Amino acid sequence: MANLDVLIAGSGPAGCATALSLTAFAPDLRVGLVDASGRDDARIGETVPPQINPILVHLGVWDEFVGGGHCPSYRTMAAWGDSRLASNEFVFHAHQVGWRLDRAAFDQMLVKAASSRVSALFQAKVVALVKQTEEWCVSLSDGSIHTAHFVVDATGRAAALARRCRLRPINFDRLVGCCFRAGSRSDGTEGLMIETFAEGWWYTAMIPGGDRVFVCMTDADRVRPLELSSGRGFVRLLAETEHVRRLADLGDGFGRPVIWRAGSRFFGSTTALPLLCVGDAGVCYDPVSGDGVVKALRSGVFASYAIADWLRRGDPRGLSRYRLVLQREFATYCGTLREYYALEQRWADRPFWRRRHGMTCPH
């Protein structure tokens, strides 16, 4: 049994950022990291904006990141609200360069860095969580039982710990991503490309190694009518695009697309429990925001400061501020998201776009 100050469940970007920041900011605290070792197969590639640079520098892993084989990306191309492609150049940003991630290598880098700094690393999953008088009792899938004064839910969209505490999320839509990997007919200099269509929108990006991901974003109830779960149905819809299809080298056959939930969601319930949700366990953003990984890292850093203040000084104000910041950021995000979707009016009468144009924001 390990007696810990903080137990972090989940070793994705949010969980590792929490561990790295917490061990640097409060090295006297005993921190445990639960690494379930299961990686999301849908995350075979991702483009991150230049804002990731200062966060990785802050976490002390920038040099490892630069040497990780990720490819620089200098712009995003989008046909949104118009059939013509428009370019958003990263060169006008302070850090100038975005990145096309080798997501597996990125996650492994963070786990390696975090595991070298925490007091304990557990290759297991949390199977039970019980709040006792002054601490949590946490049971893991390897049969071990540990105690912790504070727990962090970094289990992604599963939000396993929050749900065990009977917290319930507020879901704002049923967006899903249907992801297909294929060869590329370009060298990737166009960066991330986005193109809308009547049932949602597409994006594609070249990933390290030379292949390319193609993702069709639509609502869950449209997957079956559009036959997106089959390779042939996916390719048929891809062929109807104007710009994205030109980058696809499909070869001789098709596999089955991987489908994953991508809707906007927020855990709105406040709680006095010594538990914080970080990354997608607390707030999920629409992929069109391009802020998923950066948001996860940033939330882990902010959470670490709040947790350290509570454990070392008995000051709960940081925890309240953290929850309030997430709520305000999500409200701002919803307003921006609605404005961005409103730019596309060519299919305003179709279910997908009608739902976005009628989106309501939390207060």
VMD Tcl script that draws the C-alpha trace (Angstrom):
set ca {
  {0.00 0.00 0.00}
  {1.22 3.49 -0.87}
  {0.20 6.46 1.25}
  {0.13 9.39 -1.14}
  {-0.67 13.05 -1.06}
  {-1.99 13.03 -4.64}
  {-3.07 10.18 -6.88}
  {-3.45 11.03 -10.57}
  {-5.60 8.59 -12.54}
  {-4.66 8.76 -16.21}
  {-1.36 9.28 -18.01}
  {-2.42 11.24 -21.07}
  {-1.28 14.84 -21.62}
  {-3.46 16.24 -18.81}
  {-2.43 13.68 -16.22}
  {1.27 13.89 -17.09}
  {1.18 17.70 -17.09}
  {-0.38 17.62 -13.62}
  {2.33 15.26 -12.40}
  {5.20 17.20 -13.97}
  {4.00 20.57 -12.72}
  {3.08 19.33 -9.25}
  {6.41 17.59 -8.65}
  {8.25 20.73 -9.76}
  {6.08 23.20 -7.82}
  {5.73 21.10 -4.65}
  {8.53 18.49 -4.64}
  {7.80 17.54 -1.03}
  {4.43 16.03 -1.97}
  {4.12 12.30 -2.62}
  {2.52 11.94 -6.04}
  {1.34 8.69 -7.63}
  {0.49 8.27 -11.32}
  {-1.85 5.55 -12.57}
  {-0.91 4.53 -16.11}
  {-3.50 2.22 -17.64}
  {-1.22 1.80 -20.68}
  {-4.16 1.79 -23.05}
  {-3.73 4.31 -25.83}
  {-6.60 5.64 -27.94}
  {-6.16 4.17 -31.42}
  {-8.17 7.04 -32.91}
  {-5.42 9.46 -31.93}
  {-3.07 8.41 -34.69}
  {-2.24 11.98 -35.55}
  {-3.02 15.47 -34.40}
  {-2.02 19.00 -35.28}
  {-1.28 21.35 -32.40}
  {-0.96 25.16 -32.56}
  {2.14 27.20 -31.72}
  {0.81 27.86 -28.20}
  {2.12 24.45 -27.16}
  {5.69 25.77 -27.10}
  {5.68 27.78 -23.83}
  {3.73 25.07 -22.01}
  {6.21 22.32 -22.91}
  {9.07 24.65 -21.99}
  {7.39 25.26 -18.62}
  {7.02 21.50 -18.06}
  {10.69 20.94 -18.88}
  {10.14 18.64 -21.87}
  {10.67 20.95 -24.83}
  {14.02 19.46 -25.82}
  {12.58 15.94 -25.75}
  {9.63 17.14 -27.84}
  {11.84 18.72 -30.49}
  {13.77 15.46 -30.80}
  {10.60 13.36 -31.01}
  {10.17 13.29 -34.79}
  {7.18 15.62 -34.95}
  {6.73 17.65 -38.13}
  {6.45 21.45 -38.17}
  {3.23 22.97 -39.50}
  {3.01 26.57 -40.63}
  {-0.65 27.12 -41.50}
  {-4.24 25.88 -41.62}
  {-6.29 25.85 -44.84}
  {-10.08 26.02 -44.57}
  {-13.04 26.08 -46.93}
  {-15.57 27.23 -44.33}
  {-18.47 29.46 -45.37}
  {-17.10 29.49 -48.90}
  {-16.01 26.87 -51.41}
  {-12.63 28.55 -51.71}
  {-9.72 27.63 -49.44}
  {-8.44 30.39 -47.16}
  {-5.14 30.23 -45.29}
  {-4.42 31.05 -41.64}
  {-0.65 31.48 -41.42}
  {1.08 30.60 -38.14}
  {3.88 32.95 -39.16}
  {1.83 35.78 -37.65}
  {1.85 34.05 -34.25}
  {4.53 34.84 -31.68}
  {5.88 31.26 -31.76}
  {5.21 30.85 -35.50}
  {5.34 27.04 -35.75}
  {2.60 24.52 -35.07}
  {3.25 20.78 -35.11}
  {1.88 17.61 -36.67}
  {2.26 15.10 -33.88}
  {3.33 11.52 -33.81}
  {0.75 11.10 -31.06}
  {2.06 7.80 -29.73}
  {5.58 9.21 -29.41}
  {4.24 12.39 -27.82}
  {2.28 10.50 -25.17}
  {5.19 8.15 -24.46}
  {7.51 11.13 -23.99}
  {5.21 12.65 -21.40}
  {4.76 9.36 -19.53}
  {8.52 8.80 -19.43}
  {9.14 12.30 -18.08}
  {6.35 12.11 -15.51}
  {7.21 8.59 -14.31}
  {10.77 9.67 -13.57}
  {9.55 12.37 -11.18}
  {6.59 10.87 -9.31}
  {6.89 8.87 -6.09}
  {5.00 5.89 -7.50}
  {3.87 4.64 -10.91}
  {1.08 2.07 -11.15}
  {0.45 0.06 -14.32}
  {-3.25 -0.47 -13.63}
  {-6.69 1.12 -13.65}
  {-8.76 2.55 -10.81}
  {-11.57 0.10 -10.06}
  {-12.92 1.56 -6.81}
  {-12.78 4.92 -5.09}
  {-14.08 5.52 -1.56}
  {-13.93 8.80 0.35}
  {-13.03 8.23 3.98}
  {-12.81 10.84 6.73}
  {-9.52 12.47 5.73}
  {-8.41 10.58 2.65}
  {-9.41 8.53 -0.35}
  {-9.10 4.76 -0.47}
  {-8.28 3.75 -4.04}
  {-8.39 0.17 -5.36}
  {-6.54 -0.67 -8.55}
  {-7.01 -3.43 -11.11}
  {-3.74 -5.09 -10.02}
  {-5.32 -5.82 -6.63}
  {-3.44 -3.14 -4.72}
  {-5.11 -0.60 -2.44}
  {-3.70 2.87 -1.77}
  {-4.63 6.02 0.10}
  {-4.39 9.61 -1.07}
  {-5.42 12.97 0.35}
  {-6.33 14.23 -3.12}
  {-7.23 12.55 -6.41}
  {-7.09 13.87 -9.96}
  {-9.34 12.51 -12.68}
  {-7.30 12.54 -15.89}
  {-9.10 9.59 -17.48}
  {-10.21 11.52 -20.57}
  {-13.76 11.46 -21.83}
  {-14.48 8.43 -19.64}
  {-14.20 10.70 -16.56}
  {-14.12 7.49 -14.54}
  {-13.44 9.01 -11.12}
  {-15.94 11.83 -11.50}
  {-18.63 9.35 -12.48}
  {-17.77 7.14 -9.51}
  {-18.44 10.19 -7.36}
  {-21.81 10.54 -9.11}
  {-20.92 13.72 -10.92}
  {-22.71 14.05 -14.22}
  {-21.61 15.95 -17.32}
  {-23.54 18.50 -19.34}
  {-23.41 17.40 -22.98}
  {-23.95 20.08 -25.62}
  {-23.96 18.02 -28.80}
  {-23.42 14.53 -30.22}
  {-20.48 15.23 -32.49}
  {-18.39 12.23 -33.53}
  {-15.27 11.85 -35.63}
  {-14.93 9.09 -38.21}
  {-11.21 8.62 -38.81}
  {-9.53 6.89 -41.74}
  {-5.80 6.55 -42.45}
  {-4.48 6.53 -46.02}
  {-1.56 7.56 -48.15}
  {-0.93 11.18 -49.08}
  {-0.71 12.83 -52.48}
  {1.07 15.88 -51.06}
  {4.13 16.59 -48.94}
  {2.06 18.18 -46.18}
  {3.03 21.80 -46.83}
  {-0.63 22.79 -46.91}
  {-0.80 22.03 -43.18}
  {-4.15 21.12 -41.64}
  {-7.00 21.31 -44.17}
  {-10.68 21.74 -43.26}
  {-13.68 21.58 -45.57}
  {-17.37 21.76 -44.72}
  {-20.17 19.78 -46.34}
  {-23.90 19.41 -45.87}
  {-23.62 16.90 -43.01}
  {-20.70 18.39 -41.10}
  {-17.05 18.98 -41.94}
  {-13.86 17.20 -42.89}
  {-10.28 17.64 -41.86}
  {-7.06 16.04 -42.98}
  {-3.46 16.33 -41.91}
  {-0.30 14.53 -42.85}
  {1.28 12.64 -39.95}
  {4.91 11.69 -39.31}
  {5.81 8.69 -41.45}
  {4.16 9.98 -44.63}
  {0.57 8.80 -44.19}
  {-2.41 11.09 -43.76}
  {-5.49 11.06 -41.54}
  {-8.91 11.90 -42.97}
  {-11.65 12.64 -40.46}
  {-15.32 13.23 -41.13}
  {-17.03 15.14 -38.32}
  {-20.79 14.75 -38.06}
  {-23.45 13.93 -35.49}
  {-23.82 10.43 -34.07}
  {-27.30 9.96 -35.53}
  {-25.97 10.65 -39.06}
  {-23.28 7.95 -39.07}
  {-25.60 5.11 -40.08}
  {-27.58 6.99 -42.79}
  {-24.29 8.18 -44.30}
  {-22.74 4.69 -44.04}
  {-19.68 6.21 -42.42}
  {-18.90 3.10 -40.40}
  {-17.94 1.21 -43.56}
  {-14.81 1.87 -45.56}
  {-16.70 2.11 -48.85}
  {-19.26 4.54 -47.46}
  {-16.50 6.70 -46.02}
  {-14.57 6.75 -49.30}
  {-17.73 7.55 -51.26}
  {-18.34 10.66 -49.13}
  {-14.67 11.59 -49.29}
  {-14.87 11.51 -53.09}
  {-17.63 14.12 -52.96}
  {-15.40 16.72 -51.30}
  {-13.79 19.39 -53.44}
  {-10.44 19.86 -51.73}
  {-9.79 17.11 -49.17}
  {-10.16 14.25 -51.69}
  {-7.28 15.61 -53.76}
  {-4.86 14.78 -50.95}
  {-5.91 11.14 -50.58}
  {-3.96 8.19 -51.95}
  {-6.32 5.35 -51.15}
  {-4.34 2.47 -52.63}
  {-6.11 -0.81 -53.37}
  {-8.38 -1.33 -50.38}
  {-10.08 0.31 -47.45}
  {-10.26 -0.56 -43.78}
  {-13.04 0.39 -41.41}
  {-12.99 3.94 -40.05}
  {-12.44 4.42 -36.33}
  {-15.32 6.33 -34.74}
  {-14.85 8.39 -31.59}
  {-16.93 10.81 -29.55}
  {-15.94 14.44 -30.05}
  {-18.81 16.49 -28.62}
  {-18.53 19.52 -26.36}
  {-19.05 18.65 -22.70}
  {-18.61 20.18 -19.28}
  {-18.79 18.75 -15.76}
  {-20.80 21.59 -14.29}
  {-21.40 20.20 -10.79}
  {-19.38 21.88 -8.06}
  {-18.15 19.65 -5.29}
  {-16.38 20.02 -1.96}
  {-14.56 16.73 -2.56}
  {-10.76 16.88 -2.82}
  {-10.98 15.91 -6.48}
  {-10.26 17.83 -9.67}
  {-10.91 16.84 -13.27}
  {-8.25 17.81 -15.80}
  {-8.20 17.64 -19.58}
  {-11.13 15.93 -21.26}
  {-12.30 14.51 -17.94}
  {-13.45 18.02 -17.04}
  {-14.08 19.87 -20.29}
  {-14.27 18.60 -23.87}
  {-13.91 20.95 -26.83}
  {-15.01 20.53 -30.43}
  {-11.90 19.55 -32.49}
  {-12.52 22.55 -34.77}
  {-11.13 24.68 -31.92}
  {-7.74 23.02 -32.43}
  {-7.12 23.43 -28.70}
  {-7.55 19.93 -27.27}
  {-3.96 19.00 -26.38}
  {-2.97 22.53 -25.33}
  {-6.09 22.77 -23.15}
  {-5.27 19.45 -21.49}
  {-1.70 20.48 -20.70}
  {-2.74 23.90 -19.45}
  {-5.45 22.51 -17.18}
  {-2.96 20.12 -15.60}
  {-0.59 22.99 -14.78}
  {-3.35 25.14 -13.27}
  {-4.72 22.20 -11.28}
  {-1.29 21.46 -9.81}
  {-1.06 24.94 -8.26}
  {-4.52 24.66 -6.73}
  {-3.82 21.21 -5.30}
  {-0.49 22.24 -3.82}
  {-2.06 25.27 -2.10}
  {-4.77 23.10 -0.58}
  {-2.41 20.39 0.67}
  {0.46 22.58 1.88}
  {-1.41 25.58 3.27}
  {-4.97 24.38 3.69}
  {-6.07 27.07 1.24}
  {-9.13 25.95 -0.78}
  {-9.44 29.13 -2.82}
  {-7.28 27.76 -5.64}
  {-9.63 24.81 -6.09}
  {-12.61 27.14 -6.37}
  {-10.76 29.39 -8.81}
  {-9.75 26.41 -10.93}
  {-13.35 25.23 -11.26}
  {-14.54 28.77 -11.96}
  {-11.87 29.27 -14.63}
  {-12.97 26.08 -16.39}
  {-16.60 27.22 -16.29}
  {-15.82 30.68 -17.65}
  {-13.48 29.37 -20.34}
  {-16.14 26.92 -21.47}
  {-18.79 29.65 -21.65}
  {-16.44 31.81 -23.74}
  {-15.58 28.83 -25.92}
  {-19.27 28.07 -26.57}
  {-19.88 31.61 -27.72}
  {-16.88 31.54 -30.04}
  {-17.88 28.12 -31.36}
  {-21.39 29.30 -32.18}
  {-20.00 32.32 -34.02}
  {-17.64 30.15 -36.02}
  {-20.33 27.67 -37.04}
  {-22.57 30.62 -37.99}
  {-20.05 31.55 -40.68}
  {-21.24 28.54 -42.68}
  {-24.73 29.28 -44.04}
  {-24.77 27.21 -47.25}
  {-26.54 24.30 -45.54}
  {-28.43 26.16 -42.79}
  {-31.50 23.97 -43.31}
  {-29.63 20.67 -42.74}
  {-29.81 19.04 -39.27}
  {-26.10 19.30 -38.44}
  {-25.84 23.01 -39.19}
  {-29.27 23.88 -37.83}
  {-28.28 22.39 -34.49}
  {-25.05 24.45 -34.38}
  {-26.78 27.66 -35.36}
  {-29.27 27.14 -32.53}
  {-26.59 26.29 -29.97}
  {-27.19 27.76 -26.50}
  {-24.34 28.70 -24.18}
  {-24.15 28.15 -20.40}
  {-24.46 31.10 -18.04}
}
mol new
graphics top color blue
foreach p $ca { graphics top sphere $p radius 0.5 }
foreach p [lrange $ca 0 end-1] q [lrange $ca 1 end] { graphics top cylinder $p $q radius 0.2 }
display resetview
